[in-house]
Amino acid sequence: MSSTKRCRHITLAKNHVAHIEQCAECACISMHVGPLTVRLEPKAMEELLSALAEATKKTHLLSYTQAFTEIGKGVA
Ligand SMILES: [Zn+2]
């Protein structure tokens, strides 16, 4: 992240939850989630994506497990 050039952000992706931008000057990533902005190096964004994908997968597995448990109890 250069201190001599001013950041110039370009939108990479945007939805109702997050807005992801990358600086055309220094390549840093800015991730806006509600009132929170997180600045990351591009490699850190890839690591974050990996962690989010793993967490999402586990969340789905947990919900399936809970659904089957409820079915087993005759609740669902
Ligand atoms: Zn920049």
PDB file of the backbone (N, CA, C, O) and the ligand in Angstrom, with CONECT records:
HET     ZN  A 101       1
ATOM      1  N   MET A   1       0.840  -1.175   0.000  1.00  0.00           N
ATOM      2  CA  MET A   1       0.000   0.000   0.000  1.00  0.00           C
ATOM      3  C   MET A   1       0.887   1.241   0.000  1.00  0.00           C
ATOM      4  O   MET A   1       1.503   1.586   1.009  1.00  0.00           O
ATOM      5  N   SER A   2       0.936   1.876  -1.108  1.00  0.00           N
ATOM      6  CA  SER A   2       1.817   3.026  -1.283  1.00  0.00           C
ATOM      7  C   SER A   2       1.350   4.227  -0.480  1.00  0.00           C
ATOM      8  O   SER A   2       0.148   4.460  -0.346  1.00  0.00           O
ATOM      9  N   SER A   3       2.298   4.992   0.054  1.00  0.00           N
ATOM     10  CA  SER A   3       1.931   6.196   0.787  1.00  0.00           C
ATOM     11  C   SER A   3       2.032   7.421  -0.117  1.00  0.00           C
ATOM     12  O   SER A   3       1.600   8.507   0.272  1.00  0.00           O
ATOM     13  N   THR A   4       2.601   7.265  -1.329  1.00  0.00           N
ATOM     14  CA  THR A   4       2.773   8.405  -2.221  1.00  0.00           C
ATOM     15  C   THR A   4       1.594   8.599  -3.155  1.00  0.00           C
ATOM     16  O   THR A   4       1.273   9.733  -3.510  1.00  0.00           O
ATOM     17  N   LYS A   5       0.940   7.517  -3.562  1.00  0.00           N
ATOM     18  CA  LYS A   5      -0.195   7.643  -4.469  1.00  0.00           C
ATOM     19  C   LYS A   5      -1.500   7.488  -3.702  1.00  0.00           C
ATOM     20  O   LYS A   5      -1.590   6.740  -2.728  1.00  0.00           O
ATOM     21  N   ARG A   6      -2.485   8.200  -4.157  1.00  0.00           N
ATOM     22  CA  ARG A   6      -3.805   8.113  -3.547  1.00  0.00           C
ATOM     23  C   ARG A   6      -4.509   6.872  -4.103  1.00  0.00           C
ATOM     24  O   ARG A   6      -4.433   6.584  -5.297  1.00  0.00           O
ATOM     25  N   CYS A   7      -5.198   6.139  -3.213  1.00  0.00           N
ATOM     26  CA  CYS A   7      -5.901   4.933  -3.648  1.00  0.00           C
ATOM     27  C   CYS A   7      -7.021   5.285  -4.625  1.00  0.00           C
ATOM     28  O   CYS A   7      -7.721   6.286  -4.467  1.00  0.00           O
ATOM     29  N   ARG A   8      -7.168   4.432  -5.635  1.00  0.00           N
ATOM     30  CA  ARG A   8      -8.228   4.595  -6.642  1.00  0.00           C
ATOM     31  C   ARG A   8      -8.968   3.248  -6.726  1.00  0.00           C
ATOM     32  O   ARG A   8      -8.493   2.298  -7.348  1.00  0.00           O
ATOM     33  N   HIS A   9     -10.134   3.195  -6.087  1.00  0.00           N
ATOM     34  CA  HIS A   9     -10.842   1.918  -5.953  1.00  0.00           C
ATOM     35  C   HIS A   9     -11.721   1.584  -7.149  1.00  0.00           C
ATOM     36  O   HIS A   9     -12.385   2.440  -7.734  1.00  0.00           O
ATOM     37  N   ILE A  10     -11.694   0.296  -7.484  1.00  0.00           N
ATOM     38  CA  ILE A  10     -12.531  -0.245  -8.555  1.00  0.00           C
ATOM     39  C   ILE A  10     -13.359  -1.364  -7.945  1.00  0.00           C
ATOM     40  O   ILE A  10     -12.815  -2.234  -7.265  1.00  0.00           O
ATOM     41  N   THR A  11     -14.656  -1.353  -8.177  1.00  0.00           N
ATOM     42  CA  THR A  11     -15.524  -2.390  -7.625  1.00  0.00           C
ATOM     43  C   THR A  11     -15.259  -3.730  -8.295  1.00  0.00           C
ATOM     44  O   THR A  11     -15.270  -3.839  -9.521  1.00  0.00           O
ATOM     45  N   LEU A  12     -15.019  -4.752  -7.469  1.00  0.00           N
ATOM     46  CA  LEU A  12     -14.838  -6.119  -7.960  1.00  0.00           C
ATOM     47  C   LEU A  12     -16.140  -6.899  -7.870  1.00  0.00           C
ATOM     48  O   LEU A  12     -16.465  -7.691  -8.755  1.00  0.00           O
ATOM     49  N   ALA A  13     -16.878  -6.669  -6.797  1.00  0.00           N
ATOM     50  CA  ALA A  13     -18.138  -7.379  -6.587  1.00  0.00           C
ATOM     51  C   ALA A  13     -18.965  -6.603  -5.576  1.00  0.00           C
ATOM     52  O   ALA A  13     -18.431  -5.919  -4.703  1.00  0.00           O
ATOM     53  N   LYS A  14     -20.285  -6.723  -5.712  1.00  0.00           N
ATOM     54  CA  LYS A  14     -21.178  -6.031  -4.785  1.00  0.00           C
ATOM     55  C   LYS A  14     -22.496  -6.786  -4.723  1.00  0.00           C
ATOM     56  O   LYS A  14     -23.054  -7.167  -5.752  1.00  0.00           O
ATOM     57  N   ASN A  15     -22.986  -6.997  -3.515  1.00  0.00           N
ATOM     58  CA  ASN A  15     -24.331  -7.533  -3.345  1.00  0.00           C
ATOM     59  C   ASN A  15     -24.951  -6.860  -2.121  1.00  0.00           C
ATOM     60  O   ASN A  15     -24.418  -5.865  -1.630  1.00  0.00           O
ATOM     61  N   HIS A  16     -26.070  -7.389  -1.624  1.00  0.00           N
ATOM     62  CA  HIS A  16     -26.746  -6.717  -0.517  1.00  0.00           C
ATOM     63  C   HIS A  16     -26.018  -6.883   0.809  1.00  0.00           C
ATOM     64  O   HIS A  16     -26.403  -6.260   1.799  1.00  0.00           O
ATOM     65  N   VAL A  17     -24.967  -7.715   0.855  1.00  0.00           N
ATOM     66  CA  VAL A  17     -24.213  -7.930   2.090  1.00  0.00           C
ATOM     67  C   VAL A  17     -22.850  -7.245   2.057  1.00  0.00           C
ATOM     68  O   VAL A  17     -22.426  -6.646   3.045  1.00  0.00           O
ATOM     69  N   ALA A  18     -22.181  -7.334   0.939  1.00  0.00           N
ATOM     70  CA  ALA A  18     -20.802  -6.858   0.880  1.00  0.00           C
ATOM     71  C   ALA A  18     -20.496  -6.118  -0.415  1.00  0.00           C
ATOM     72  O   ALA A  18     -21.119  -6.351  -1.451  1.00  0.00           O
ATOM     73  N   HIS A  19     -19.521  -5.223  -0.327  1.00  0.00           N
ATOM     74  CA  HIS A  19     -19.007  -4.488  -1.483  1.00  0.00           C
ATOM     75  C   HIS A  19     -17.488  -4.645  -1.446  1.00  0.00           C
ATOM     76  O   HIS A  19     -16.837  -4.219  -0.492  1.00  0.00           O
ATOM     77  N   ILE A  20     -16.935  -5.253  -2.478  1.00  0.00           N
ATOM     78  CA  ILE A  20     -15.499  -5.529  -2.522  1.00  0.00           C
ATOM     79  C   ILE A  20     -14.869  -4.657  -3.602  1.00  0.00           C
ATOM     80  O   ILE A  20     -15.298  -4.661  -4.755  1.00  0.00           O
ATOM     81  N   GLU A  21     -13.844  -3.912  -3.203  1.00  0.00           N
ATOM     82  CA  GLU A  21     -13.132  -3.042  -4.134  1.00  0.00           C
ATOM     83  C   GLU A  21     -11.647  -3.373  -4.112  1.00  0.00           C
ATOM     84  O   GLU A  21     -11.123  -3.911  -3.137  1.00  0.00           O
ATOM     85  N   GLN A  22     -10.981  -3.035  -5.220  1.00  0.00           N
ATOM     86  CA  GLN A  22      -9.521  -3.158  -5.262  1.00  0.00           C
ATOM     87  C   GLN A  22      -8.944  -1.838  -5.740  1.00  0.00           C
ATOM     88  O   GLN A  22      -9.482  -1.201  -6.646  1.00  0.00           O
ATOM     89  N   CYS A  23      -7.851  -1.439  -5.124  1.00  0.00           N
ATOM     90  CA  CYS A  23      -7.180  -0.205  -5.507  1.00  0.00           C
ATOM     91  C   CYS A  23      -6.358  -0.446  -6.782  1.00  0.00           C
ATOM     92  O   CYS A  23      -5.555  -1.375  -6.853  1.00  0.00           O
ATOM     93  N   ALA A  24      -6.577   0.401  -7.768  1.00  0.00           N
ATOM     94  CA  ALA A  24      -5.839   0.280  -9.020  1.00  0.00           C
ATOM     95  C   ALA A  24      -4.390   0.721  -8.869  1.00  0.00           C
ATOM     96  O   ALA A  24      -3.563   0.423  -9.730  1.00  0.00           O
ATOM     97  N   GLU A  25      -4.074   1.422  -7.792  1.00  0.00           N
ATOM     98  CA  GLU A  25      -2.705   1.903  -7.571  1.00  0.00           C
ATOM     99  C   GLU A  25      -1.865   0.919  -6.763  1.00  0.00           C
ATOM    100  O   GLU A  25      -0.740   0.603  -7.148  1.00  0.00           O
ATOM    101  N   CYS A  26      -2.405   0.432  -5.643  1.00  0.00           N
ATOM    102  CA  CYS A  26      -1.602  -0.406  -4.746  1.00  0.00           C
ATOM    103  C   CYS A  26      -2.121  -1.844  -4.629  1.00  0.00           C
ATOM    104  O   CYS A  26      -1.501  -2.665  -3.953  1.00  0.00           O
ATOM    105  N   ALA A  27      -3.243  -2.156  -5.276  1.00  0.00           N
ATOM    106  CA  ALA A  27      -3.817  -3.505  -5.326  1.00  0.00           C
ATOM    107  C   ALA A  27      -4.461  -3.965  -4.025  1.00  0.00           C
ATOM    108  O   ALA A  27      -4.937  -5.098  -3.954  1.00  0.00           O
ATOM    109  N   CYS A  28      -4.494  -3.120  -2.988  1.00  0.00           N
ATOM    110  CA  CYS A  28      -5.120  -3.553  -1.739  1.00  0.00           C
ATOM    111  C   CYS A  28      -6.627  -3.746  -1.964  1.00  0.00           C
ATOM    112  O   CYS A  28      -7.241  -3.098  -2.812  1.00  0.00           O
ATOM    113  N   ILE A  29      -7.183  -4.640  -1.191  1.00  0.00           N
ATOM    114  CA  ILE A  29      -8.602  -4.963  -1.267  1.00  0.00           C
ATOM    115  C   ILE A  29      -9.315  -4.263  -0.111  1.00  0.00           C
ATOM    116  O   ILE A  29      -8.836  -4.285   1.022  1.00  0.00           O
ATOM    117  N   SER A  30     -10.453  -3.648  -0.398  1.00  0.00           N
ATOM    118  CA  SER A  30     -11.308  -3.086   0.647  1.00  0.00           C
ATOM    119  C   SER A  30     -12.624  -3.842   0.622  1.00  0.00           C
ATOM    120  O   SER A  30     -13.293  -3.921  -0.409  1.00  0.00           O
ATOM    121  N   MET A  31     -12.984  -4.397   1.768  1.00  0.00           N
ATOM    122  CA  MET A  31     -14.229  -5.151   1.866  1.00  0.00           C
ATOM    123  C   MET A  31     -15.152  -4.406   2.830  1.00  0.00           C
ATOM    124  O   MET A  31     -14.838  -4.264   4.012  1.00  0.00           O
ATOM    125  N   HIS A  32     -16.282  -3.934   2.326  1.00  0.00           N
ATOM    126  CA  HIS A  32     -17.249  -3.202   3.138  1.00  0.00           C
ATOM    127  C   HIS A  32     -18.407  -4.145   3.453  1.00  0.00           C
ATOM    128  O   HIS A  32     -19.057  -4.678   2.554  1.00  0.00           O
ATOM    129  N   VAL A  33     -18.648  -4.336   4.742  1.00  0.00           N
ATOM    130  CA  VAL A  33     -19.783  -5.147   5.201  1.00  0.00           C
ATOM    131  C   VAL A  33     -20.535  -4.291   6.201  1.00  0.00           C
ATOM    132  O   VAL A  33     -20.090  -4.115   7.335  1.00  0.00           O
ATOM    133  N   GLY A  34     -21.679  -3.756   5.780  1.00  0.00           N
ATOM    134  CA  GLY A  34     -22.407  -2.826   6.638  1.00  0.00           C
ATOM    135  C   GLY A  34     -21.502  -1.654   6.975  1.00  0.00           C
ATOM    136  O   GLY A  34     -20.888  -1.076   6.079  1.00  0.00           O
ATOM    137  N   PRO A  35     -21.408  -1.288   8.261  1.00  0.00           N
ATOM    138  CA  PRO A  35     -20.578  -0.150   8.645  1.00  0.00           C
ATOM    139  C   PRO A  35     -19.090  -0.498   8.752  1.00  0.00           C
ATOM    140  O   PRO A  35     -18.263   0.378   9.008  1.00  0.00           O
ATOM    141  N   LEU A  36     -18.753  -1.770   8.557  1.00  0.00           N
ATOM    142  CA  LEU A  36     -17.377  -2.230   8.740  1.00  0.00           C
ATOM    143  C   LEU A  36     -16.629  -2.277   7.412  1.00  0.00           C
ATOM    144  O   LEU A  36     -17.146  -2.797   6.423  1.00  0.00           O
ATOM    145  N   THR A  37     -15.410  -1.733   7.389  1.00  0.00           N
ATOM    146  CA  THR A  37     -14.535  -1.848   6.227  1.00  0.00           C
ATOM    147  C   THR A  37     -13.251  -2.523   6.656  1.00  0.00           C
ATOM    148  O   THR A  37     -12.608  -2.114   7.623  1.00  0.00           O
ATOM    149  N   VAL A  38     -12.883  -3.572   5.917  1.00  0.00           N
ATOM    150  CA  VAL A  38     -11.654  -4.306   6.196  1.00  0.00           C
ATOM    151  C   VAL A  38     -10.754  -4.171   4.984  1.00  0.00           C
ATOM    152  O   VAL A  38     -11.182  -4.410   3.854  1.00  0.00           O
ATOM    153  N   ARG A  39      -9.502  -3.787   5.219  1.00  0.00           N
ATOM    154  CA  ARG A  39      -8.529  -3.691   4.130  1.00  0.00           C
ATOM    155  C   ARG A  39      -7.613  -4.901   4.194  1.00  0.00           C
ATOM    156  O   ARG A  39      -7.096  -5.252   5.254  1.00  0.00           O
ATOM    157  N   LEU A  40      -7.422  -5.528   3.047  1.00  0.00           N
ATOM    158  CA  LEU A  40      -6.647  -6.764   2.977  1.00  0.00           C
ATOM    159  C   LEU A  40      -5.700  -6.739   1.789  1.00  0.00           C
ATOM    160  O   LEU A  40      -5.947  -6.055   0.796  1.00  0.00           O
ATOM    161  N   GLU A  41      -4.620  -7.488   1.901  1.00  0.00           N
ATOM    162  CA  GLU A  41      -3.796  -7.778   0.733  1.00  0.00           C
ATOM    163  C   GLU A  41      -4.553  -8.807  -0.109  1.00  0.00           C
ATOM    164  O   GLU A  41      -5.335  -9.579   0.445  1.00  0.00           O
ATOM    165  N   PRO A  42      -4.348  -8.843  -1.416  1.00  0.00           N
ATOM    166  CA  PRO A  42      -5.063  -9.810  -2.259  1.00  0.00           C
ATOM    167  C   PRO A  42      -4.918 -11.256  -1.776  1.00  0.00           C
ATOM    168  O   PRO A  42      -5.882 -12.019  -1.817  1.00  0.00           O
ATOM    169  N   LYS A  43      -3.723 -11.636  -1.320  1.00  0.00           N
ATOM    170  CA  LYS A  43      -3.530 -13.008  -0.837  1.00  0.00           C
ATOM    171  C   LYS A  43      -4.384 -13.276   0.403  1.00  0.00           C
ATOM    172  O   LYS A  43      -4.914 -14.374   0.567  1.00  0.00           O
ATOM    173  N   ALA A  44      -4.515 -12.277   1.270  1.00  0.00           N
ATOM    174  CA  ALA A  44      -5.343 -12.435   2.470  1.00  0.00           C
ATOM    175  C   ALA A  44      -6.810 -12.597   2.093  1.00  0.00           C
ATOM    176  O   ALA A  44      -7.549 -13.314   2.768  1.00  0.00           O
ATOM    177  N   MET A  45      -7.243 -11.926   1.001  1.00  0.00           N
ATOM    178  CA  MET A  45      -8.626 -12.094   0.546  1.00  0.00           C
ATOM    179  C   MET A  45      -8.857 -13.539   0.129  1.00  0.00           C
ATOM    180  O   MET A  45      -9.916 -14.103   0.405  1.00  0.00           O
ATOM    181  N   GLU A  46      -7.881 -14.139  -0.530  1.00  0.00           N
ATOM    182  CA  GLU A  46      -8.019 -15.547  -0.933  1.00  0.00           C
ATOM    183  C   GLU A  46      -8.118 -16.447   0.294  1.00  0.00           C
ATOM    184  O   GLU A  46      -8.909 -17.390   0.312  1.00  0.00           O
ATOM    185  N   GLU A  47      -7.322 -16.162   1.314  1.00  0.00           N
ATOM    186  CA  GLU A  47      -7.381 -16.949   2.549  1.00  0.00           C
ATOM    187  C   GLU A  47      -8.742 -16.768   3.229  1.00  0.00           C
ATOM    188  O   GLU A  47      -9.317 -17.724   3.749  1.00  0.00           O
ATOM    189  N   LEU A  48      -9.251 -15.523   3.218  1.00  0.00           N
ATOM    190  CA  LEU A  48     -10.563 -15.245   3.800  1.00  0.00           C
ATOM    191  C   LEU A  48     -11.648 -16.015   3.047  1.00  0.00           C
ATOM    192  O   LEU A  48     -12.541 -16.598   3.661  1.00  0.00           O
ATOM    193  N   LEU A  49     -11.565 -16.014   1.721  1.00  0.00           N
ATOM    194  CA  LEU A  49     -12.536 -16.746   0.912  1.00  0.00           C
ATOM    195  C   LEU A  49     -12.509 -18.227   1.263  1.00  0.00           C
ATOM    196  O   LEU A  49     -13.559 -18.859   1.384  1.00  0.00           O
ATOM    197  N   SER A  50     -11.315 -18.779   1.425  1.00  0.00           N
ATOM    198  CA  SER A  50     -11.171 -20.187   1.782  1.00  0.00           C
ATOM    199  C   SER A  50     -11.830 -20.468   3.132  1.00  0.00           C
ATOM    200  O   SER A  50     -12.536 -21.464   3.283  1.00  0.00           O
ATOM    201  N   ALA A  51     -11.600 -19.590   4.115  1.00  0.00           N
ATOM    202  CA  ALA A  51     -12.190 -19.776   5.445  1.00  0.00           C
ATOM    203  C   ALA A  51     -13.714 -19.645   5.389  1.00  0.00           C
ATOM    204  O   ALA A  51     -14.428 -20.407   6.040  1.00  0.00           O
ATOM    205  N   LEU A  52     -14.212 -18.675   4.607  1.00  0.00           N
ATOM    206  CA  LEU A  52     -15.660 -18.497   4.481  1.00  0.00           C
ATOM    207  C   LEU A  52     -16.301 -19.708   3.804  1.00  0.00           C
ATOM    208  O   LEU A  52     -17.376 -20.151   4.209  1.00  0.00           O
ATOM    209  N   ALA A  53     -15.644 -20.240   2.779  1.00  0.00           N
ATOM    210  CA  ALA A  53     -16.176 -21.416   2.078  1.00  0.00           C
ATOM    211  C   ALA A  53     -16.235 -22.607   3.021  1.00  0.00           C
ATOM    212  O   ALA A  53     -17.226 -23.337   3.042  1.00  0.00           O
ATOM    213  N   GLU A  54     -15.175 -22.806   3.802  1.00  0.00           N
ATOM    214  CA  GLU A  54     -15.147 -23.920   4.752  1.00  0.00           C
ATOM    215  C   GLU A  54     -16.228 -23.748   5.811  1.00  0.00           C
ATOM    216  O   GLU A  54     -16.924 -24.706   6.148  1.00  0.00           O
ATOM    217  N   ALA A  55     -16.372 -22.541   6.334  1.00  0.00           N
ATOM    218  CA  ALA A  55     -17.385 -22.285   7.365  1.00  0.00           C
ATOM    219  C   ALA A  55     -18.791 -22.474   6.801  1.00  0.00           C
ATOM    220  O   ALA A  55     -19.664 -23.018   7.478  1.00  0.00           O
ATOM    221  N   THR A  56     -19.014 -22.025   5.561  1.00  0.00           N
ATOM    222  CA  THR A  56     -20.325 -22.183   4.935  1.00  0.00           C
ATOM    223  C   THR A  56     -20.660 -23.655   4.753  1.00  0.00           C
ATOM    224  O   THR A  56     -21.784 -24.086   5.012  1.00  0.00           O
ATOM    225  N   LYS A  57     -19.664 -24.427   4.302  1.00  0.00           N
ATOM    226  CA  LYS A  57     -19.859 -25.864   4.114  1.00  0.00           C
ATOM    227  C   LYS A  57     -20.232 -26.513   5.446  1.00  0.00           C
ATOM    228  O   LYS A  57     -21.157 -27.324   5.500  1.00  0.00           O
ATOM    229  N   LYS A  58     -19.526 -26.168   6.511  1.00  0.00           N
ATOM    230  CA  LYS A  58     -19.800 -26.758   7.827  1.00  0.00           C
ATOM    231  C   LYS A  58     -21.162 -26.328   8.350  1.00  0.00           C
ATOM    232  O   LYS A  58     -21.857 -27.113   8.996  1.00  0.00           O
ATOM    233  N   THR A  59     -21.546 -25.090   8.077  1.00  0.00           N
ATOM    234  CA  THR A  59     -22.875 -24.620   8.489  1.00  0.00           C
ATOM    235  C   THR A  59     -23.962 -25.452   7.825  1.00  0.00           C
ATOM    236  O   THR A  59     -24.940 -25.839   8.465  1.00  0.00           O
ATOM    237  N   HIS A  60     -23.780 -25.725   6.526  1.00  0.00           N
ATOM    238  CA  HIS A  60     -24.761 -26.548   5.818  1.00  0.00           C
ATOM    239  C   HIS A  60     -24.790 -27.962   6.391  1.00  0.00           C
ATOM    240  O   HIS A  60     -25.861 -28.537   6.585  1.00  0.00           O
ATOM    241  N   LEU A  61     -23.614 -28.518   6.661  1.00  0.00           N
ATOM    242  CA  LEU A  61     -23.556 -29.860   7.239  1.00  0.00           C
ATOM    243  C   LEU A  61     -24.260 -29.903   8.590  1.00  0.00           C
ATOM    244  O   LEU A  61     -24.999 -30.843   8.884  1.00  0.00           O
ATOM    245  N   LEU A  62     -24.025 -28.877   9.414  1.00  0.00           N
ATOM    246  CA  LEU A  62     -24.676 -28.832  10.729  1.00  0.00           C
ATOM    247  C   LEU A  62     -26.186 -28.742  10.593  1.00  0.00           C
ATOM    248  O   LEU A  62     -26.911 -29.385  11.352  1.00  0.00           O
ATOM    249  N   SER A  63     -26.676 -27.953   9.638  1.00  0.00           N
ATOM    250  CA  SER A  63     -28.124 -27.816   9.489  1.00  0.00           C
ATOM    251  C   SER A  63     -28.728 -29.124   8.991  1.00  0.00           C
ATOM    252  O   SER A  63     -29.825 -29.495   9.411  1.00  0.00           O
ATOM    253  N   TYR A  64     -28.020 -29.836   8.091  1.00  0.00           N
ATOM    254  CA  TYR A  64     -28.515 -31.142   7.644  1.00  0.00           C
ATOM    255  C   TYR A  64     -28.541 -32.119   8.810  1.00  0.00           C
ATOM    256  O   TYR A  64     -29.510 -32.856   8.992  1.00  0.00           O
ATOM    257  N   THR A  65     -27.466 -32.120   9.603  1.00  0.00           N
ATOM    258  CA  THR A  65     -27.383 -33.020  10.750  1.00  0.00           C
ATOM    259  C   THR A  65     -28.525 -32.742  11.721  1.00  0.00           C
ATOM    260  O   THR A  65     -29.164 -33.666  12.222  1.00  0.00           O
ATOM    261  N   GLN A  66     -28.776 -31.455  11.981  1.00  0.00           N
ATOM    262  CA  GLN A  66     -29.862 -31.088  12.892  1.00  0.00           C
ATOM    263  C   GLN A  66     -31.212 -31.502  12.319  1.00  0.00           C
ATOM    264  O   GLN A  66     -32.086 -31.960  13.055  1.00  0.00           O
ATOM    265  N   ALA A  67     -31.389 -31.339  10.979  1.00  0.00           N
ATOM    266  CA  ALA A  67     -32.653 -31.724  10.353  1.00  0.00           C
ATOM    267  C   ALA A  67     -32.873 -33.224  10.484  1.00  0.00           C
ATOM    268  O   ALA A  67     -33.981 -33.658  10.800  1.00  0.00           O
ATOM    269  N   PHE A  68     -31.825 -34.032  10.245  1.00  0.00           N
ATOM    270  CA  PHE A  68     -31.961 -35.480  10.360  1.00  0.00           C
ATOM    271  C   PHE A  68     -32.228 -35.877  11.811  1.00  0.00           C
ATOM    272  O   PHE A  68     -32.997 -36.802  12.070  1.00  0.00           O
ATOM    273  N   THR A  69     -31.594 -35.180  12.755  1.00  0.00           N
ATOM    274  CA  THR A  69     -31.825 -35.465  14.165  1.00  0.00           C
ATOM    275  C   THR A  69     -33.293 -35.186  14.523  1.00  0.00           C
ATOM    276  O   THR A  69     -33.924 -35.955  15.248  1.00  0.00           O
ATOM    277  N   GLU A  70     -33.818 -34.075  14.001  1.00  0.00           N
ATOM    278  CA  GLU A  70     -35.218 -33.737  14.266  1.00  0.00           C
ATOM    279  C   GLU A  70     -36.152 -34.770  13.656  1.00  0.00           C
ATOM    280  O   GLU A  70     -37.153 -35.148  14.264  1.00  0.00           O
ATOM    281  N   ILE A  71     -35.818 -35.233  12.435  1.00  0.00           N
ATOM    282  CA  ILE A  71     -36.632 -36.268  11.773  1.00  0.00           C
ATOM    283  C   ILE A  71     -36.606 -37.531  12.618  1.00  0.00           C
ATOM    284  O   ILE A  71     -37.631 -38.184  12.814  1.00  0.00           O
ATOM    285  N   GLY A  72     -35.391 -37.876  13.129  1.00  0.00           N
ATOM    286  CA  GLY A  72     -35.233 -39.070  13.962  1.00  0.00           C
ATOM    287  C   GLY A  72     -36.066 -38.999  15.227  1.00  0.00           C
ATOM    288  O   GLY A  72     -36.515 -40.022  15.745  1.00  0.00           O
ATOM    289  N   LYS A  73     -36.273 -37.766  15.729  1.00  0.00           N
ATOM    290  CA  LYS A  73     -37.085 -37.587  16.945  1.00  0.00           C
ATOM    291  C   LYS A  73     -38.569 -37.503  16.614  1.00  0.00           C
ATOM    292  O   LYS A  73     -39.422 -37.479  17.501  1.00  0.00           O
ATOM    293  N   GLY A  74     -38.860 -37.459  15.295  1.00  0.00           N
ATOM    294  CA  GLY A  74     -40.256 -37.334  14.870  1.00  0.00           C
ATOM    295  C   GLY A  74     -40.764 -35.916  14.986  1.00  0.00           C
ATOM    296  O   GLY A  74     -41.975 -35.694  15.010  1.00  0.00           O
ATOM    297  N   VAL A  75     -39.846 -34.931  15.059  1.00  0.00           N
ATOM    298  CA  VAL A  75     -40.245 -33.538  15.201  1.00  0.00           C
ATOM    299  C   VAL A  75     -40.562 -32.913  13.850  1.00  0.00           C
ATOM    300  O   VAL A  75     -41.531 -32.166  13.716  1.00  0.00           O
ATOM    301  N   ALA A  76     -39.736 -33.223  12.841  1.00  0.00           N
ATOM    302  CA  ALA A  76     -39.916 -32.601  11.534  1.00  0.00           C
ATOM    303  C   ALA A  76     -40.966 -33.320  10.708  1.00  0.00           C
ATOM    304  O   ALA A  76     -41.239 -32.922   9.576  1.00  0.00           O
TER     305      ALA A  76
HETATM  306 ZN    ZN A 101      -4.192   2.003  -2.943  1.00  0.00          ZN2+
END
